Amino acid sequence: MSEDIHVAFIGNPNCGKTTLFNAYTGAHLKVANWPGVTVEKKEGALKYHNNHYKLVDLPGIYSLTSYTMEEKLSRQYILEDEVDIIVDVVDASSLERNLYLALQLIELGKPLIIALNMMDVVEERGMDIDLHRLPEMLGVPVIPVSARKKRGLEILLHAVAHHNRRHGMDKIEHQHKNEREKKSSHQHRHHRNIVVVYDDWLEDKIDIVETALKEKYGPINNLRWYALKVLAHDEEIMNKYPLDIATVAEKSYEKEIIKQKYDFIEEVIEEVLVHKDKESKNTDKIDTILTHRYWGIPIFLLIMAFIFFLTFTIGDFFQDWIVLGIDKVSDIIKNFLTYINVSPVLTSLLVDGAITGVGSILSFLPNIFILFLALAVLEDSGYMSRVAYVMDGIMGKVGLSGRAFIPLLLGFGCSVPAIMASRALENPRDRLKTILITPFMSCSARLPIYILIAGMFFGDNAMYAAFSMYVLGIVVAIALALIFSRIDKNKNKNTNTLLIELPEYKSPNAASIFIYAWEKVKSYLSKAGTTIFVASLLIWFILHFNMSGMVSDIGQSFGGFIGRVIAPILAPAGLDVWQIAVALLSGVAAKEVVVSSMSILYGVSDISSQMGMTNVVSKLSQIGFSQLNAYALMVFCLLYTPCVATLVTIRKETGRARWALFSVFFQLFVAWVAATIVYQVGSIFFR
């Protein structure tokens, strides 16, 4: 008889949960947001031994305490009756840290299986885990798996099928001689049927609260868990089940509950983990250098500089081949359209508009791929969390939690998920400030602009010019955070310090990093085929038409008129060129469009090639556009108005359209001021 089984995957961040989830679901993956909020959830389905499984990958969390949005939604989801069984994915290489969430899930009393992931990493480090003793102490099945090597997956699914809807604990043996049970004077013998047994005085309070809950609200599933939450003064639970128990829970006992959980975790680790000392030996040695108080930040900058070296040198090699390919495709299509007597207007639209615009963006694909590949290596190795750690002191000084630097780091990839990541911040004011400064980080969409402008004007120093934009983005974001904190009269003086997982260093998994990079490339290609394609056609239209119809001189077009209106405003920044004004305006749709617009504006189909760049430089040089103007242009592109997708995300995350509107004009102002300073000060020294 077939059965539909609803499985919830939960676990700490970086535990390999999503890798395990993807190993099961494969192509049957659906990504969506929770109704009414922007927290992402993933759903998948599969069939195994005539059973149909609905799998849900919940956000990575450290506990079921309702502080962050992810914690609230994950807790709400697993408390729902529709979840048949919970799979807690535990990083076996960081067992002590992961067990805290596991104990909270065990106390829920719902069917639970622990998937002990990354067992291959445990073996690599010379550690051993007693897989017989661990389930004895936890009272739930423990299945060893390796998500990235796809080991133990069928056994885990078999366990899910057999423990589906099974409530209650398996046989529990806390200690060989039950010393704590013998010493206990509590009326119940909890050591025989409860995993985490607290001190007698706390167990007495739990009994009183349980009795009060039953008397007032009748039978409640997971009664012990609710009683613990009442004693911890959990706001959501106390509002749902208000009780008059001031004499029992006159204060929050959350700290005591947490401490005693970790006391039990220490007992478990002593019993089941062998060769524990080997686990962190190499990591500690590396961290003495990479997280050094003084050298940590310079090392991070050097690593990023090396990434840009690879992005330029390797990327440019492959870029030349793509440019040649695009030129050949363009010539073939143009000749074919001419041969079949297609209208010159339509031919120009397709060749000079669509192919030139989209092709100019596709030529930077190797650079984008290498950048994301390098970032994926840093993330998978465990280094990126160290960057947030070494930046904690600086973030604290500018009035933000060290955790706020995590969205800023994600901003190197794309501002949209980076802004969404700010929901992990507990303080709403910290979250708003982080959302407003994150778009100043240099996202990957700006990279084609840097490569093009730096390549045209800075020659062998192009890499350094582009790298300086990433450093400048960090500096501006942190400086603005300081200004916002000074202005904020209601700022939280007790800003939370950074509590972040520093996972053990590990060899990056080739499959994982290539999947990550490929997903980013697909997103880039998708944007090229949609937003950039449409924008390129629009740019072609405004550059070839005016109120009288099609024009041969683009200076007389709609674009020429718009550019000449905007150009005087940009004059103090050295950007009073109408073509550049139009290109910057088009970049609001997507930053890559600046490149495709310049390609169309200057009539250069292969703008990223050496010949194409020389052609554009020649035209700009005739009007006195120098390296200084070019650098001011790069600064302006770094800081000005976010793309439409980012603005929409700001609107959703803040719940206010005014903050998206604020970002439009505020970033435009900051970009104008910064570019003006660069140009005016630079003019003193370089003219």
N, C-alpha and C positions, 0 to 999 in steps of 0.2 A: 504493500500500500504506500503510495507516494505521500509526501508531507512537505508543506511549505515552512521553512525555518528562517526566522528573522534573526540575523547575527549582527551584533554591534562590535566593531573593532575600536579599541581605545588603548591609549598608552601615552607615555611621556614623549615630548618632542625628540626627534633624532633616535628613536628606538627601532626604526626600520618598519614601522607599522604600515606606512603607505606602500613600501616596497613589497611587503607580504600581501597586502590587499591587492595590489596590481598583479602579483603573481597568480592570484586566483581569478581575478576578473578579466585580465587581458584587455581585449578590445571592447568588452561589454561594460564599459565604464561611462557613467554619467556624472557630470560635475554641475552642481547647482548651489544656490544660496539658501539658507534657512528662510522660511517665509517672514518677510518684514525686516530682515537684517542682512548684513553683507558677510556673515561668517560662512565660509565655504564648506560644503559637505560633499562627499563622493559616494555614489551608490553603484553597486554592481550586482550581477546575478550569475549563477551557474547551476548546473545540475550534476548531482553526484549520487549514484546508487538509487535512482528514481526519486530522490528528494530534490526539491527546488529550494535554493538558498538565495535569500536577499541579503546582501552584505552592505553595511554602511560604515564608511571610514570617518570617524569623528575627529574633530580638531585635536591636536596634540596638547595635553594638559599635564600638570604635575599633581593636581589634587582635585577633589570634588568640592572644595570650598568655593563658594560663589563670589569671587572677586572680579575676574575678567569675564568678558562676554563668552569666550570659548568654554570656560568652566561652567557657567550658568547653563548654556545650551546643551553641553555634553551631559551634565547631570540631569537636566530635565528629560533628555532623550532616553537615557538608560533607566530612568524611573518609570517610564511609560510601560504599560502592560504588553504592548505589541512586540517588545524585544524579548525573544525567546531565550537567548543565551548571549553572554558577553565574552568576548575574547580579549583578554588583557595582554597586549604585546609588550614583553619585558626585555630590555637590553641586558642579556646575560653578562656582558662585559662590564656593566655598571649596575650590578644586582642590588647593591645597598640602596642606591638612589631610587631605583624603580619600584622597590617593594613598598614604598609608602602609599602610592596610588593603589597597588594591589591589595593592601590591607583594607583600605577604604572600600574597595569594591567587594571584598569578601564580607565586610560588615553589612553590605546592602542585602545579603541573603539571596541574591538572584543567582541562577545557574551561571557558573563562571569557569572558564578554562584559562590557564596561563600558558601563553605561547612564549617559550623561552628562546628568544631570537638571538642571532649573532653568536651562535655556538661555535662557528668557525673562527671567530675572533678570539673567543675564550681559549680555543686550542692553540692558536698562533702565539698567544701570550704565555703559554705553559701553565694555565690555570686549570682547575678541575672543579666541577660542581657535582655534589652528591645528589643524583636525580631520584634516588629512592627516599632519602631523608627529607628533601624539600617538600614534596607533596604531603608527607606525614605531618610536618609542622604547619603547613598552610591549610590542609584539609580540602584542597581542590586539585584536580588533575593538572600536572605540569608536563607539557609536551615540548621537547627540544626541537627547534627548527633553525634553518638558515634561509632567510628570505631571498638573499641575493644569489645563493647557490641552489635555491629551490629544493632544499632537503627537508624532509619531515612534513611536507605539506599535506600529503594524503593521510598520514597518521593524525594530524591535527583535525582535518575535516571529519575523519572517522570518529574522533573523540567528541566533536561538536554534535554529530548525529546521535551518539549514545547518551550524551549528558544534556541533551535538549530538554528544557523545562524541568530538569531535576533540581529540586531544592534541597537544602540541608548540606551538611559537611560530610566529607569522607572521614574515615578514622583519623583522629587527631592525636598525635603524640608530641607534646611540647618538649619534654625532656625525658631522658631515659628513666630517671627515678622520680619524676614529678615532684621535685623539691618544693616548688612554689605552691603547689596544691596542698601539700602537707602543712605548710606554714600558714595558709589562708584560714581566716576565721569567718569568712563570708558564708552566708546561709546556703548559697548554691554552689554546686561543684562545676563551675563553668569550664574548668580546664579539660573536661571530657567532651564538650560540644561547642566551645567557642574558641576561635583562634587567638584573638587579642584579649587577654584577661587583664584588667586594670587593677590597681591597688584596691584593697577592701573598701576604703572610704569613698572611692569613686564608683565602685560597683554598687554600693548602697544607694548613692544618688541616682544611678542609672535605674535601679529597681523602683525607686519612688516615682521618677518621671514616667517610666513605662506604665506603672499602675495608674497614674493620673491621666495619661493619654488614653488608656483603655476605658477608664470610667467615663471620660468626657466625650470621646469620639468613637468608641466601640472598637472592633478588631481593625488593626492597621498592619498591612504588610511591612516588613522591614522595621518592626517596632524598635529594636535596639538601636538601629542607625538613626532613627528620628529622635530617640531619647538623647543620644550623643550630640546631635545637632542642636537640640534645645539647650543642653548644658554648655555648648560652645557659643550660645547666643547667636546662632545663625539667623540672620534677619528674615530670610525668605521662609524658613520653617516656622519661626516663631509667629510670623504673620498668618501662616496657614493653620497652625495649631496653637493658638494662644492659650497659655496656662497661668494660673496664679500659684506659682511655686517659688516666690521670692526667697523663702527661707532655705530652699534647696539649691537654687541657681541664682544666688544673689549677685554673682559675677560670672564672667565668662571663664570656663575651664578649658578653653581651646588649647592654651599652651601646655597644660598638664596632660591633656589627651595626646597631643602631638609628641611630647617628650616620652610618654610611656609607649607609644607606638614605635618610636625609634629605639627604645630600650629592647623591645621585642625583636626588632630588625637586627640589632647587634647579636642577639642570641641565635637568630637564624643564620647569620653570616658566619659566626663561629662554628656552627654545626655543619654547614653545607659547603662552604667555600674553602678550597685547598689551594695553597700557593698564592694567597691573596697579595702578599708583598710584592710579587713580580708584576702585578697588574699596572701599577702606576710609576714604576721605576723609570722607564724610558720617557714617559710623559713629563715627569717632574724635571728631568734633565733638560728636555727641550724647552719647557716653560720658563726655566730660569733665564733663558735668553729671549724668547719671543714675548714673554709678558713682563719683561724687566721694567722697572719703574721709569727709567730714563730712555732705554733703548727700544722699548716696545713700539712706540709710534714711528720713529725713524725706520725701523725694520719693516713695518707695515707699508710705509711709503716706498721703500726700496722694492718690496715685493710687487706693489702695484706698478712701479716704473718698469720692472722686468716684464710684467704682463703686457704693458704697452709696447715694449720692444718686440715681443713676439707678435703682437697684433699688427704692428706696422711691417716688420720684415717678412714674416711668413705670409701674412694676409695680402700684402702688396704683390707678392710673387704670383699667387693664384688669381688676384684681381685682374692682372693683365690678360690672363687667358679668358676670363669671363667677359671683359670688355671686347676682345676680339670676336668672341662668339655672338655677343649682342649686336655688334656692328654688322656681322655677316647676316644675321637674322633680319636686321633692319633693311639692309640692301635687298635681300631676297623679296621681302614683303613689298618694298617700295617698287621694285621692278615688276613684280607680279601685278600690283594694282595699276601701274602705268600700262602694262601690257593688255589688261582687260578693260582699259579706258574708264577707270574709276575717276570720279570728279577730283580735281586737284585739291579742293577744299577738304573732302573726306580723306584723301591720301595724306594731306598735311596733318589732319586731326589724328589719324592713326599712327603715323610715323613720327612726326615732330611733337605730337602731344603725348599719346599713350606710351609708345615704345621708348621714346627719349626719356620721358619722365620716370616710368617704372624701371627702365633699363639702368638709369643712373643710380637708382637705389639698389638694384640687384647686384651691381658691381661691387658693392661693399659687403656682400654676404660672407666672404671668407674672414674678413676682419671681425664681423659680428660673431661668427661661429667660434673663432679663437678666443675672443673675450669671454663668452659664456662658458666655453670649455674650461678656461683657466679659473673662473669664478666657481665653477662646479667642483673642480679639484680642491680648491681652498675650503669650500663648504664641506665636502665629503671627508676631507682629512681631519676635520675638527678645528681648523685654524680660525674660521670666521668668528666663532664665539669668543675667541681670545681677543680679537680686535675690539669687540664691544667691551670686553673686560678692561683692556688697557685705556680705553677712552672714558671709562666710568668717572674718573677724577675730573676730567674736563667738563663732562656733562653736568656733574654736580655743581661745579662752579658757575655754570650759566643758568642754574635754576631748574634743571630737568633731571629726571631719573636716568641713571646709566642705561636702563632698558630702552630709552628713547633712541639710542644710537643704532639699535637693531633695524628699525624701519629705514634709517638713513643709509645703512649698509645695503639694504635691499634696493634702495633707490639707484644704485649703480646699474641695476638691471632694468627696472621699470618703475615709474612712480605710482602706478595704479596698485599693484600688490603691496608696495612699500607703505602707502597710505593706509591700506586695509590692515596691515600688520600693527598699526598703532593702537588697534583695539585691545592689545595685550596690556596696555598701560592702565593702571587702576584709577589714577587721578584724571578726571575729565578735562581739567585745565591743562595738564601736561599733554594729554592726548591732542587737544586742539592746537597747542603750540607746535607739537611734533608734525601734525598734518600740514600746517602752514609753512614749515621750513623744509619738509622733505622734498618738494619739487625743485629746490635749489641744487639738489644733488644731481650730478651729471649722469643722466640715464643713457642707455645704449642707443636710443634714437638720435641722440646728439653726436654720437661717434662719427657717422658719415660726414657731418658738417666739419668736425675737427680735422678729419683725415683729408678732406678736400681743401679747406682753407689753408691748413698747415702745410699740406703738400705743395700747394701753389706758391706760397710765399716764404716758407722757412727751410726748404731744401733738406739738408742733412739734420737740421735741428727740429724737424717737424714733430718727431716723437715727444720731445721735451715741451714744445708749445702745447700739444694736445694733453699731455700729462698734467701740465700746470692748471688746466681747466678743472680736472678732478680734485686737485688740491684746493683750488679757489672755491669750488662748490662746497667743500667741507667747511672751509674757513667762514664763508658767508653764512651758511646755515647755522653754525655755532654762534657767530656774532649776532645774528638776528634773534636766536634763542635767548641770548643775554639781554638784548633790548626788550623783547617781549616780557621777560621775567621782571625787568626793572619797571615796566609800565604796569604790569599786573599787580594791582593793590591787594587782590585777594589770593595771592599766590600761597601755595602750601609751604610753609617754612620747614616742615618735616618731610622734605622730599625723600621718597623711598630710594635707598641705595640699590644697586644692581644685584639681583639674585638670579644668576644665570648658570646653566649647566656648562661645565667645561669638560666635554667628553674626552675619553682617551684618544690619542692620535692613532690613526689607522691608515692603512694603504687605501687610497681611493679605489673604488670599484669601477672598473672600466665601463661596464654596462650601464651603471647608474649615471655616471657623468655624461656619457654619450646620449642617453635618453633625455637627460636634463637639457643638454645643449640642443638636441634635435627639437625638443618641444619649443624652445625659444626661437629656433630658426623657423619652425612652422608658423609660429605667431608672426614673425617678421615677414614671411612670405605671404601670409594671409593679409597683413596690412598692406603689402605692396599690391596685392590683387584687388583690394577694396578701397580703402581710404586714399592711398597714394594714387591709384589708378583714376579715381573720380576727381581728386584734386588736380592731377596732371591735365585732365581734359578741361577742367574749369579754368586753370591757368592759361591753357592754350586759347580758350575762347576769349577771355578778357584781354589777351595780348594781340588778338587778331581781328577784333571787332570794336566798333564804336557805334554811336547812334546812327551813323550813315551806312553801316554795314561792314563788310570785311575790308581791312586796310593792309597795305603792303608795309607800311612803316609802323612798327609796334609802339613807337614813341607817341603815335597819335591814337592809340587804342584806349579802351577803358583802363587797362593796367597802367599805361603811361600817365593818364590823368590822376589815378589814385596814388601812384608812386610819387608824382611831383607835389601832391598835397602833403604827403607824409614826410618826404625827404628833408624839408627845412627843420622839422622837429628833431631829426637825427643828426643835424649838422654839428652841434657841439661834440658829438661822439665820433665825428669823422666819417659818418655813414650817410652823407647827403647825396646818395646816388639812387635815382628812382627805381632802378632794377633791383637793388638790394632792399629797398623799402618794400617792394612788392613781394620779394622772396621771404622776407621776415613775416609779412602779414600772412602769407600762405602757410607758414610754419605753425600757426595756431591749430590747424587741422591735425597735423602730426609733424614732429620736428624734422623727420627725414625729407618732408616735402620742400624744405628750404633748398636742398641739393637738387631735387628734380626741377624745381622752379628756376634755379640758376641755369640749369642745362637748357631749358626751354627759352628763358629770357635772352641768353647769349647765343642761342642757335647752335649749341655744341652737343651733338648726340653722345659723344664719348668723353664727357667732361672729366671723368676720373682717370683717363689715360694721360700719359705724359704730354702728348700732342694737344689733347683737349685742355689740360690745365694751362699749358703755355699760351694757347689761344686766348683763354679768358684773362690771364695775367696781362697779356699784351693790351687787351682792350681796357682793362682797369688802370694800367700804368699810364695810359694816354691822358687820363683825367686826374693823375696825381695820387692814385690809390696805392699806398705803400704797405710795408710790413706792419707799421704802427696801426694803420686803418684796419688791416686784416686781423690783428690781435684784438682790437676793440670790437670788431664784428664777432669774434669767437666768444668774447666775454658777454656780449649782448645776447647771443644765442644760448649761452649757458644759463642766464638768469631771467630771461623775459618770460612772458605769459605761458603757463603750462598748456599742453595740448588739450583738446576737447575731452578726451577720455579721462584725463586726470581731473579736469574741472567737474565732470559728472561724478567721479568718485568722491571728490571733496564734498560735493552737495549731498551725496548719500551718507557719507560717514559722519558729517556734522549735523545733518538734518536741517540745514539752513542754506538757502540759495545765496544769502548775503556773503557767506564765507567764500564761496566759489567766485562771486563777483569781486570780493576783496582781493583774492589771489590774482585775478586778471590785472587789476590796476596797480596793486602793490608790487608785484613782480616786474611789471612793465616799468614802474618808477625806479625800482632798485637796479634793474638792468641799464636804464638810461643813465643813472647817476654813476654806476660803476664804469661803464664804457666811456662816459665823458671824462671821468677822472683819469682813466688809463690814457685816453687820447691827449687830453690837455697837458697832463704831467709829462707824458712821453714826448710831446712836441717840444718841451723845454730842453730835453736832453738829446733828442735825436733829430733836431732840425737846425 
